[in-house]
Amino acid sequence: MSDIKEVDFFIKENNFDKGVEWYQDRFRGDYKIFGEASPNYSKAHYFAGVPQRMAEIVPEVKLIYLVRDPIERIISHYTHNYSEGREHRPIEKVLQRLEDNHYVLCSKYYWQLEHYLQFFSKDQILVIPSFQLMNERRKALQEVFDFIGVDSSFYTAEFEEQKHKSGQKRRKGRLSRLVLESPVIKSLKGYIPDVFKDPIKRATRPQVQKPELSASLRQRLTVCLATDIEHLRSFTGLPFRQWEI
């Protein structure tokens, strides 16, 4: 994998102008396959042109889209932004208008995929439900390894380790955000073990409670997302029975 987790190279507003050589330098070692994980690549409403840039530079790329229950993803996304100090409104206010809503569009998985299908064939895209990766990890990883063309029988005890367990979120203050999001600190964060970071977070940040959605809001979200999720089911052939929608 890349030396930093979220490379964001194909995003014009982030790192694309650093050039292909900068991107190549993120992958080191004598390996058959290299990969990176950048969730921002599935935010077409924020960052335009990502699939086209990929197609121009890495046309044979294999794309893996990890998806979770779309309503739970919205709640998690909001809770993360609130804990990071990027969101200040209550969730009911945030979701008062669902049309062209950032949180909702990130959960319109097929709509996001359509931007890639303009440039890549269906067999270059693998959709993996997060509950499968959590509960059927060996099977999910075998599917991934088959997809990218490496030994699907490979398995190690390290795959059983779950990093970055969600636990209790804590909210950053303004000063904390200014310090932690400075370029120098951001470049170092990936090299600091959680065993050192977690006690500092607990001591300096107040706890954040995961919000509960009203039944009426859940119903509105279900109606809003239903068609997109049906398209996703048709595209993948997966039932997603564990999802609320």
C-alpha positions as CSV (number, residue, x, y, z in Angstrom):
1,M,0.0,0.0,0.0
2,S,1.0,3.7,-0.4
3,D,3.2,5.2,2.2
4,I,0.3,7.5,3.2
5,K,-3.2,6.1,3.4
6,E,-5.3,8.8,1.6
7,V,-3.2,9.9,-1.3
8,D,-5.9,11.9,-3.0
9,F,-3.7,12.2,-6.1
10,F,-6.4,12.2,-8.7
11,I,-8.2,15.2,-7.0
12,K,-7.3,18.4,-8.7
13,E,-7.9,20.5,-5.5
14,N,-5.6,18.3,-3.5
15,N,-2.5,16.6,-4.9
16,F,-2.9,16.2,-8.7
17,D,-0.7,19.1,-9.5
18,K,2.2,17.5,-7.7
19,G,2.7,15.3,-10.8
20,V,2.9,11.6,-11.6
21,E,6.4,11.3,-10.3
22,W,5.1,12.4,-6.8
23,Y,2.4,9.8,-7.1
24,Q,4.9,7.0,-8.1
25,D,7.0,7.9,-5.1
26,R,4.2,6.9,-2.8
27,F,4.7,3.2,-3.8
28,R,8.0,1.6,-2.9
29,G,9.3,-1.9,-3.0
30,D,9.4,-4.8,-5.3
31,Y,5.8,-5.8,-5.4
32,K,3.4,-7.1,-8.1
33,I,0.5,-5.0,-7.1
34,F,0.3,-1.5,-5.4
35,G,-2.8,0.1,-3.9
36,E,-4.1,3.1,-2.0
37,A,-7.3,4.0,-0.2
38,S,-8.8,7.5,-0.8
39,P,-12.5,7.8,0.2
40,N,-12.6,11.3,-1.5
41,Y,-12.5,9.5,-4.9
42,S,-16.2,8.7,-4.3
43,K,-17.3,12.3,-3.7
44,A,-18.1,13.3,-7.3
45,H,-20.3,16.2,-6.2
46,Y,-17.2,17.7,-4.4
47,F,-14.3,16.6,-6.6
48,A,-15.0,16.5,-10.3
49,G,-12.9,14.7,-12.9
50,V,-11.4,12.0,-10.7
51,P,-12.4,9.0,-12.9
52,Q,-11.2,10.7,-16.1
53,R,-7.7,11.5,-14.6
54,M,-7.5,7.9,-13.4
55,A,-8.4,6.6,-16.9
56,E,-5.7,8.8,-18.5
57,I,-2.9,7.8,-16.1
58,V,-3.8,4.2,-14.9
59,P,-6.3,2.9,-17.4
60,E,-5.9,-0.8,-16.3
61,V,-6.6,0.1,-12.6
62,K,-8.8,-2.2,-10.5
63,L,-11.3,-0.2,-8.3
64,I,-12.6,-1.5,-5.0
65,Y,-15.6,0.3,-3.5
66,L,-16.3,-0.5,0.2
67,V,-19.9,0.3,1.1
68,R,-22.0,0.1,4.2
69,D,-25.6,0.7,5.2
70,P,-26.3,4.0,3.6
71,I,-28.2,5.5,6.5
72,E,-25.7,4.3,9.0
73,R,-22.9,5.8,6.8
74,I,-24.6,9.2,6.9
75,I,-24.8,9.0,10.7
76,S,-21.2,8.0,11.0
77,H,-20.1,10.7,8.5
78,Y,-21.9,13.3,10.5
79,T,-20.5,12.1,13.8
80,H,-17.0,12.1,12.4
81,N,-17.3,15.6,11.0
82,Y,-18.8,16.8,14.3
83,S,-16.1,15.2,16.3
84,E,-13.5,16.8,14.0
85,G,-15.0,20.2,14.6
86,R,-16.0,20.6,10.9
87,E,-19.8,20.3,11.7
88,H,-21.6,22.4,14.3
89,R,-25.3,21.9,13.4
90,P,-27.6,19.2,14.9
91,I,-28.1,16.3,12.5
92,E,-31.8,17.0,12.1
93,K,-30.9,20.5,10.8
94,V,-28.1,19.0,8.5
95,L,-30.7,16.6,7.0
96,Q,-33.6,19.1,6.8
97,R,-33.1,19.3,3.0
98,L,-32.0,16.0,1.4
99,E,-31.7,17.2,-2.2
100,D,-28.1,17.9,-3.2
101,N,-27.1,17.2,0.4
102,H,-23.4,16.3,0.8
103,Y,-24.0,13.5,3.4
104,V,-26.8,12.0,1.3
105,L,-24.9,12.1,-2.0
106,C,-22.0,10.2,-0.4
107,S,-24.5,7.4,0.3
108,K,-25.8,7.3,-3.2
109,Y,-23.4,4.6,-4.1
110,Y,-24.6,3.8,-7.6
111,W,-24.7,7.5,-8.5
112,Q,-21.1,7.7,-7.5
113,L,-20.2,4.6,-9.5
114,E,-21.9,6.0,-12.6
115,H,-19.1,8.5,-12.9
116,Y,-16.6,5.7,-13.1
117,L,-18.6,3.6,-15.5
118,Q,-18.1,6.3,-18.1
119,F,-14.4,5.4,-18.2
120,F,-14.0,1.9,-16.9
121,S,-15.6,-1.4,-17.6
122,K,-17.8,-3.2,-15.1
123,D,-15.1,-5.9,-14.6
124,Q,-12.7,-3.3,-13.3
125,I,-14.9,-2.5,-10.4
126,L,-15.5,-4.6,-7.3
127,V,-18.1,-3.6,-4.7
128,I,-17.5,-5.1,-1.2
129,P,-20.1,-4.6,1.6
130,S,-18.4,-3.6,4.9
131,F,-20.3,-6.2,6.9
132,Q,-18.7,-8.9,4.7
133,L,-15.2,-7.6,5.4
134,M,-16.1,-7.5,9.1
135,N,-17.9,-10.8,9.5
136,E,-16.5,-12.9,6.6
137,R,-13.0,-11.5,6.4
138,R,-11.3,-14.5,4.8
139,K,-13.9,-14.8,2.1
140,A,-13.9,-11.1,1.4
141,L,-10.1,-10.9,1.1
142,Q,-10.1,-14.0,-1.2
143,E,-12.5,-12.1,-3.4
144,V,-10.3,-9.0,-3.4
145,F,-7.2,-11.0,-4.1
146,D,-8.8,-12.8,-7.0
147,F,-10.0,-9.5,-8.4
148,I,-6.6,-7.9,-8.3
149,G,-4.7,-11.0,-9.6
150,V,-2.7,-12.2,-6.6
151,D,-2.7,-15.4,-4.6
152,S,-6.2,-15.7,-3.1
153,S,-5.1,-18.5,-0.7
154,F,-2.8,-16.1,1.2
155,Y,-3.8,-15.4,4.7
156,T,-2.1,-14.2,7.8
157,A,-3.1,-13.7,11.5
158,E,-2.4,-9.9,10.9
159,F,-5.6,-9.8,8.9
160,E,-7.6,-10.5,12.1
161,E,-6.4,-7.3,13.7
162,Q,-9.0,-4.5,13.6
163,K,-7.4,-1.0,13.6
164,H,-9.0,2.3,14.4
165,K,-12.0,0.8,16.3
166,S,-14.7,3.4,16.3
167,G,-15.3,3.5,20.1
168,Q,-16.3,6.8,21.6
169,K,-15.8,9.8,19.4
170,R,-14.3,13.0,21.0
171,R,-14.7,16.5,19.7
172,K,-11.8,18.7,18.7
173,G,-11.7,22.3,19.8
174,R,-10.7,25.1,17.4
175,L,-7.1,25.2,18.8
176,S,-6.8,21.5,18.5
177,R,-8.0,21.6,14.9
178,L,-5.5,24.3,14.0
179,V,-2.6,22.4,15.4
180,L,-3.6,18.9,14.3
181,E,-4.5,20.0,10.7
182,S,-1.2,21.9,10.1
183,P,0.8,20.4,7.3
184,V,3.7,19.3,9.6
185,I,1.4,17.5,12.1
186,K,-0.7,15.9,9.4
187,S,2.4,14.5,7.8
188,L,3.5,13.0,11.1
189,K,0.2,11.6,12.3
190,G,0.4,8.4,10.2
191,Y,3.7,7.5,11.9
192,I,2.5,7.9,15.5
193,P,1.0,4.7,17.0
194,D,-2.6,4.9,18.4
195,V,-1.3,3.7,21.8
196,F,0.3,7.2,22.1
197,K,-2.5,9.2,20.4
198,D,-5.5,7.8,22.1
199,P,-4.6,8.9,25.7
200,I,-4.0,12.4,24.5
201,K,-7.4,12.5,22.8
202,R,-9.2,11.2,25.9
203,A,-7.5,13.9,28.0
204,T,-8.1,16.8,25.7
205,R,-11.4,16.2,24.0
206,P,-15.0,15.9,25.3
207,Q,-17.0,12.9,24.3
208,V,-19.4,13.0,21.4
209,Q,-22.7,11.0,21.5
210,K,-23.8,9.3,18.3
211,P,-27.1,11.0,17.3
212,E,-30.4,9.1,17.0
213,L,-32.5,9.8,14.0
214,S,-36.3,10.2,14.3
215,A,-38.5,7.6,12.6
216,S,-39.8,10.2,10.2
217,L,-36.3,11.3,9.2
218,R,-35.2,7.7,8.6
219,Q,-38.3,7.2,6.4
220,R,-37.4,10.3,4.4
221,L,-33.9,9.0,3.9
222,T,-35.1,5.6,2.9
223,V,-37.4,7.1,0.2
224,C,-34.6,9.4,-1.0
225,L,-32.0,6.6,-1.3
226,A,-34.2,3.6,-2.3
227,T,-33.9,4.0,-6.1
228,D,-30.1,4.4,-6.0
229,I,-29.7,1.3,-3.8
230,E,-31.9,-0.7,-6.1
231,H,-29.6,0.2,-9.0
232,L,-26.7,-0.9,-6.8
233,R,-28.3,-4.2,-6.1
234,S,-28.9,-4.7,-9.8
235,F,-25.3,-3.7,-10.7
236,T,-23.7,-6.0,-8.1
237,G,-26.1,-8.8,-7.8
238,L,-25.8,-8.5,-4.1
239,P,-28.9,-8.3,-1.8
240,F,-27.5,-6.2,1.0
241,R,-30.0,-7.8,3.4
242,Q,-28.3,-6.3,6.4
243,W,-29.1,-2.8,5.3
244,E,-32.1,-0.9,6.5
245,I,-33.1,0.1,2.9
